[in-house]
Amino acid sequence: MTEPFQTQLLGLVLLFCRIGGCLLLAPGLSSPRVPVHVRLFVALGITAAVSPMILPGLVREMGTASPDRQIWLIMQETVIGVLLGLLARCFFMALQFAATAISNFIGLSGIPGIPLEEADTGSPLATLVSTAAVTLIFAMGLHIELLRAVIDSYAVMPLGAPPGADALLSNLLQTLNETWLLALRLSGPFLLYGVIVNFALGMGNRFAQQISMYHATTGAVMLGGFLLFYLVWVDWAMIFAGAYRTWLVEGGF
């Protein structure tokens, strides 16, 4: 194996490490329902597609790196890619958290769902919302924006000169704060609905103590929650998609 070919091969490996690390946690492709070999081929295909734009800079860096330095760069690129995927994943974790909270507010907390996007069983509403959100992300082309963010990350974090741990931690905390506020915005109407309904049931139980108001009105509470979700679904989904798109285009790294 000639030295120029070996250098280019190592550059492709570094590029694959960042892209593959991101796809490891990226929404949609990281689902356990997607076979591992499919995810591997997607990562390899994306690496081959974007290599003409990024590979020359990687080759220059790898040409002067020692073997120990090359191992360190591989580990570093993998960590950066995983961090990028984790930041994108935070938005979907916030969405699932909001859906789980909504399930508690409208009386669906005791009903198990079917795990589609995640490996663990959650509430049926969280399963429905996460699956719809992934479909919306692919329909709006935001998975391409995530790939563009990975490519643009080389301008902020070039090979061999990543930001310090304080910058990475600050970025992670900022994303967590943003996604926490997003979860609060998404679950806010249902939180108000739950407070009003439970207050009304408590008052009704005080005036009619011989009737179990909670068990008698469970179906009506769930129906009211579904009707409210039907009314706000379009705006609800657009708020999530808009926040995710804003982070990809203007935020992130």
N, C-alpha and C positions, 0 to 999 in steps of 0.2 A: 504494500500500500504506500503510495507516494505521499510525501508530506503535505502538498497542497490539497490533495483529496482528503487526507485525514483531517486537516484543519476545517475544510468545508463540512465534513461529516459531523465533527464536533459542534460546529456552528448550528447545524440542523438539530442536533440533540438539545442544545441550549434553547433554541426556538420552540422545540416541541415541549420542553419542560415547562415553560411559562404558559403556553397555550393549553397543554394537557392539564396542568395544575388548575387553571381557571375553569376548564370544562368539567373538572372533577366535582366542583360544587356549583356550577352554573345552573340556573333554573331551567327545568325541562330536560336537558341532556343528562343531568345527574340523577334522574329518577331511577330507582331500582328496576322499573319495568323496561328500561332500555338496556338491551344486552351489552355486556362489557365489550365484546369485539366490535359492536357498532360504534360505541363511543371511541374506541381506539382508532378505528378507521376514519371517523369524523375528525379527530384530532390530527391524524396524519395527513388527511386531505387539506385541512386548513393550514397546517404547517407548510406543505408543499405550495399552496396557493400564495401565501404571503412571504415566502422566503426570498423572492427576488427583490422585495422592497427593504428587507431588514438584514438579510444574510451578509451583505458586504461589510457592514459595520461589525457584525459578530466575528467574521473571519479575521478582520484586523486585530481585534482584541484577543482572539484565541491563538493567533500566530505567535504572540510574545508571552503566552502563559505557560507556566511550568505544569507538570502533571498534578501536583497538589493544588495549584491554583485552578486548574480545570475542574477538579472534583468539587472545590468550593463554589465555583461558578454554577455548576449543575445544581447543587443544593440550594443556592441562593435564588436561581431562576424558578425552581420548583416552589419555594416558599412565596415568592412574589406572585406567581400565578394562582396559588391556593388562596392567598389573601385577596386578590381581585375577585375570585369566585365567591369567597366568603362574604365580601361586602355586597355583592349582588344578591347573594342568598339572604342577607339580612332583611331585604324588602319582602321576600316571600315568607320569612319567619314572622315578620310583623303582620302580614296578611293572615296567616294561619292563626296567630295569636288573637287577632281581632275576631276572626270567624269563630274560634273556640269560645271567646268571651260572649259573643252574640248568642251562641248555642246555650250558654248558661242563662242568659237573660230571658230567652224565649222558651225555655223548658226542654231543650234537646240534649242536655248534658249527659243523660243516662243512656242514650241510644248510641251504640257503636257504629262507626262507619266502615267503609271499605278502603284500605290503604291503596291509593293510586300513585300520588306524587311522592309519598313518603313510605318508609318501610314499616312504620308503626301505625296502628289503628288510631284514628282520631274521631272527632265528631263528624257526622254526615255532612253538615254544613261546611266544615273546614275542608273536607275532601272535595265537595262540589266547587267551592270558591277557588281552591288552589288549582284544580284542573282547568277551570274556566280562565283563571289568570294566566296560566302557561299557554293556553290556546290563544288568548288575546295578545300575549307577548310575541308569539310567532306570527300572528296575523298582522300585527303592526310593524313587523320587521325589527323589533328591538333587540333580537338576538344578533342581528348584524351590527347594531350600535355597540353591543357588548364586545364583539370582536374588534370593532374599530377602537374601542377604549383600550383593549389589550395592546393593539398596535401602537396607539398614541402613548401608551405607558413607557415605551422606550425613549421618548423625548424627555420624560420626567425622571425615569429611572433607567438610565442607560446601563449597558452591561458593565459590571465591575464598579459601578458608582451608584448604588442604591441609596435612598434616603435613610437617615438614622432611625433608630428604634423609637425615638420620641415623635418623629413625624408620622411614622406608621401607626403608633398608638393614638396620636391625636386624630388621624384620619378615621381610625376605627371607632373611636368614641364619638366623633361627629356624625358618622353614619348611624351608629346605634341611637344617638339622640334624635336624629331625623326620622328613623324608622319607628321609634317609640311614639313620637308625636303623630306619625302617620297612622299607627294602630289606634291611638286615642281618637283621632278624627273619624276613622272608619267605624269604630264601635260606639261613638258618642250618641247618635240617635237611638240606638238600641239600649244603651245604658239609661237614657232618660225614659224610654218606654218601660224598661224593667222597674225603675223606681216608681213610676206612676202606677203601673199595674199592681205591684206588690203593696203599695200604700193603699190602693183601692180595695184589694183583697183583705188587707189587715183591718181596714175600717168595716168592711162587710162582715168579717168574722166576729168583730166585736158586737155587732147588732144582731147577728144570727149565729150564736155560739153552738147551737145544736146541729149546724150544717158544716161539713168540712169544705170550706170555700176553696182551699188549694186544690183538692182532688176533683172537686166539681167543675172547676173552671180551667183545668189544665189544657183541654182541647181548645177552648176559646183563646187562651193566652198564646198557644202555639200558632193558631190561625192568624191572630192579630200580628204576631211577629213575622210570619210569612208574607202577609199583606204589606207590612211596612218594608220588608226586604224587597218585595216586588216593585214597590214605588220608588225606592232609592237605588235600585241595582245599577242602572245606567250611570248615574252620577258617581256612585260608589266605585264602580270599575274604572271610570275615567280619572277619578282622583288618584287611585293607585297607579294606573298606567302613566299618568302625567308626572307623578312624583318619581317613578322609576326612570322615565325618559329624561327628566330634568337632571337626575343624578348622573345618568350615563353621558349626557351631552355637555353639561356644565360643571358637574361635580366630579366624584371619583378622585383619581389621581391627577 
